Amino acid sequence: MNFDKTDRALLALLQQDATMALNELAERVNLTTTPCWKRLKKLEESGVIEKRVALLNPERVDLAFTAFVMIKTSDHSHQWYQGFVDTVNEFPEVMEFYRMAGEYDYMMKVQVKDMGCFDKFYKKLVNSVRGLSDVTSTFAMEPLKYTTALPI
């Protein structure tokens, strides 16, 4: 989809505050409310805007322990892959999950309360999935940058 300057401005504003009122959005991008609403609808219908959510502070909800888990497997069959993906998607602690190129086959970001909770997650993971040949975890000491805003 091609975006013009106004679409990009709308998307940037929504990434900063998805609760911004339509009239304020329209004013900030120099449109009246009806054309602004039509642009937003087009962006939603095309899938550019997937959903609007509230971002929670992990420390305030007692989930400040962040782990990155890298996984290798010797089984690259479609059946194993689909089972693995389905299993991992059942874990609410997994915030992000990627199939990777390079040394590791998969990587996930896990958000839990503390090391004890991570240990429970880890045991549940390795006991739920057969065929994992190497599972390595690293732990974030301090978040230095976090954003959900894409650089459009």
C-alpha positions in Angstrom: 0.0 0.0 0.0 1.3 3.5 -0.9 1.1 6.0 1.9 1.1 9.8 1.4 2.4 12.3 3.9 -1.0 12.5 5.6 -1.3 8.7 6.0 2.2 8.6 7.5 1.3 11.5 9.9 -1.9 9.7 11.0 0.0 6.5 11.6 2.7 8.2 13.6 0.2 10.0 15.8 -1.8 6.8 16.4 1.4 4.9 17.3 2.0 7.5 20.0 -1.6 7.6 21.3 -4.3 5.4 19.8 -6.9 7.0 22.1 -6.6 10.4 20.4 -10.0 11.8 19.4 -10.9 11.9 15.8 -11.3 15.7 15.7 -7.8 16.1 17.3 -6.3 13.7 14.8 -7.9 15.5 11.9 -6.7 18.8 13.1 -3.2 17.6 13.6 -3.0 16.3 10.0 -4.9 19.3 8.5 -8.1 17.4 7.5 -11.7 17.7 8.5 -13.1 14.8 10.5 -14.9 12.9 7.6 -11.8 12.6 5.3 -9.7 11.7 8.3 -12.2 9.0 9.4 -12.2 7.6 5.8 -8.4 7.4 5.8 -8.4 5.6 9.1 -11.1 3.1 7.9 -9.0 2.4 4.8 -5.9 1.8 6.9 -7.8 -0.6 9.1 -9.6 -2.4 6.3 -6.3 -2.9 4.4 -4.7 -4.4 7.6 -2.1 -1.6 8.1 -3.8 -0.9 11.4 -4.2 -4.3 13.0 -5.6 -3.3 16.4 -5.5 -0.6 19.0 -4.2 -1.7 22.4 -3.1 -0.5 25.8 0.6 -1.0 26.6 1.2 -2.0 30.2 4.3 -1.2 32.3 5.8 -4.6 33.1 7.2 -3.4 36.5 3.8 -2.1 37.6 2.1 -5.4 36.9 5.0 -7.4 38.5 6.3 -8.9 35.3 9.7 -7.1 35.0 11.9 -10.2 34.4 12.7 -10.4 30.6 14.4 -13.4 29.1 15.5 -14.1 25.6 15.4 -17.8 24.7 17.3 -19.1 21.7 16.5 -22.6 20.4 18.1 -25.1 18.0 16.4 -28.2 16.7 17.5 -31.1 14.6 13.9 -31.7 13.3 12.9 -29.2 10.5 9.8 -31.1 9.3 6.6 -29.2 8.7 4.8 -31.4 11.2 7.3 -30.7 14.0 7.4 -27.0 13.2 3.6 -26.7 13.3 3.4 -28.6 16.6 6.2 -26.4 18.1 4.5 -23.1 17.0 1.1 -24.3 18.3 2.7 -25.3 21.6 4.6 -22.0 22.1 1.6 -20.0 21.2 -0.2 -21.5 24.2 2.4 -19.9 26.6 1.2 -16.5 27.7 4.7 -15.7 29.0 6.0 -15.6 25.4 5.7 -12.1 24.2 7.5 -12.5 20.8 8.5 -15.6 18.9 10.6 -15.7 15.7 12.0 -18.3 13.3 15.6 -17.2 12.8 18.4 -17.4 10.2 21.8 -17.9 11.7 23.2 -20.0 14.5 19.8 -20.5 16.3 16.6 -21.7 14.7 14.1 -19.9 16.9 14.1 -17.0 19.4 11.5 -15.9 21.9 11.1 -13.0 24.3 9.7 -14.2 27.6 8.2 -11.9 30.3 7.7 -13.2 33.8 7.8 -12.1 37.5 11.3 -13.5 38.4 13.9 -16.2 37.9 11.7 -18.8 39.7 8.8 -18.1 37.3 11.2 -18.3 34.4 12.5 -21.7 35.7 8.9 -23.0 35.7 8.4 -21.7 32.2 11.6 -23.2 31.0 10.8 -26.7 32.4 7.3 -26.5 31.0 8.7 -25.6 27.6 11.4 -28.3 27.4 8.9 -30.9 28.7 6.3 -29.9 26.1 8.4 -30.0 23.0 10.4 -32.9 21.8 13.3 -32.4 19.4 15.0 -29.4 21.0 18.7 -29.9 20.7 19.9 -26.6 22.4 18.1 -24.1 24.5 20.0 -21.1 25.6 18.6 -18.2 27.7 19.9 -14.7 28.3 18.4 -12.2 30.7 17.9 -8.5 30.3 19.5 -6.4 33.1 18.0 -3.1 32.1 15.7 -2.0 29.3 17.5 0.8 27.4 15.0 1.3 24.6 11.6 -0.1 24.1 9.1 1.0 21.5 6.2 -0.4 19.5 6.2 2.5 17.0 7.4 1.5 13.6 9.7 4.1 11.9 7.3 5.1 9.1 
